Amino acid sequence: MSDPRAACAAGVAGRAERLVELSHRIHAHPELAFEEVLASRWCAEELERGGFEVERGACDLETAFVASTGSGPLTVGICCEYDALPEVGHACGHNVIAAAAVGAGLALAPLADELGLTVRVLGTPAEESGGGKILMLERGGFDGIQAAMMVHPWPTELVQMPCRAVSHFEVRMHGREAHASAYPELGVNAADALTIAQVAIGLLRQHANPGDQVHGIVTYGGGAPNVVPARAEARFYARSSTLAALAGWEARVRRCFEAGALATGASVEFVQLSPPYSEFVPDEAIGALYRRNAEALGRVFDPPAERLIAASTDMANVSLAIPAIHPTLGLHSYPAVNHQAAFAAHCVTPVADEALVEGATAMAWTVVDLASDDRERERLLAAAYRRS
């Protein structure tokens, strides 16, 4: 076999213009969770053009897909994310994630059988909220995969993005409307119930364990100033270090909403918006291979931050089931950070385009290493056998 690493690098470089164009096109057409019709189609079309067999609407999710090529015993999954955020669009760089995953898959495709690989690129919707990967994991979308990976834009370059477990839920307060001036005593103010809950949460924060967080927004607080609100709604996230810790912390947070309802005479309803996202357990061996490959391309990894800077991802749930990594691509954007409009702007700069190409190449090289290193190949296959 000719040098597979050189072939992968050439495969990404030869498609760089198309990959950058794909990234920019997704960026220009932001779509929210489970609505990524254009982005999922564009990624699937690129993979089909490169010889992949694509199952669209995978796992009963309209905007999910599973693209496969090769027939080797070692199966590696490369994850695409392509959902955007409300109002700030692709301020988490999922356009770069999607294009990098497509690029890595296309570069590996011609080599898959020679390397004893099956390569799968998974289009995974609704990472920001909805837990697309968790649903796909539960419905068999990751079955047979022995290792999984993706890359993620970030202000700094990290081998692994620190992650917290998170629960996404909606709170609905139900009260009783009344004329706010003439008959306020007949009303039950649902918006007041939310206000009391938020005050209680603010006081609770002093007693939170390190790593516990809670944050949210009010999505509806009433229809008119002269009507006592009979309905108020909010969306909140509770985060903690692990799923086990999250269970206790979320219960404390929910009691704050129950207290607001009790104080005002309202009733409270909780609606879970997605499956809980877990803590991330990265595969250190795969991470070390990725770092070596990224550094060979000139990527420079940053030292750990002085304080814990952690986000959450549904890729974490995959890591509990399958050896997985989630390195970041540093865009050197600070103080512009993820989930800011300024960061969205950084995700279509030449720096982001270069990160896309190098991230795709580093992932492809890492897959080559996993296939070529007998010890790593056998470790992954043996672990899969034990899981089965």
ABEGO torsion letter per residue (X at the ends): XBBAAAAAAAAAAAAAAAAAAAAAAAAABBBBBGABAAAAAAAAAAAAAAGBBBBBGBGGBAABBBBBBEABABBBBBBBBABBBBGAEBAAGAAAAAAAAAAAAAAAAAAAAAAGBBBBBBBBBGAABGGAAAAAAAAGAABGBABBBBBBBBABBBABBBBBBBBBBBBBBBBBBBBAAABAAABBBAAAAAAAAAAAAAAAAAABBBGBBBBBBBABAEABAABBBABBBBBBBBBBABAAAAAAAAAAAAAAAAAAAAAAGBBBBBBBABBBBBBBBBBAAAAAAAAAAAAAAGBBBBBBBABBBBBBBAAAAAAAABBBBBBBBBAGAOABBBGBAAAAAAAABAAAAAAAAAAAAAAAAAAAAAAABAAAAAAAAAAAAAAX
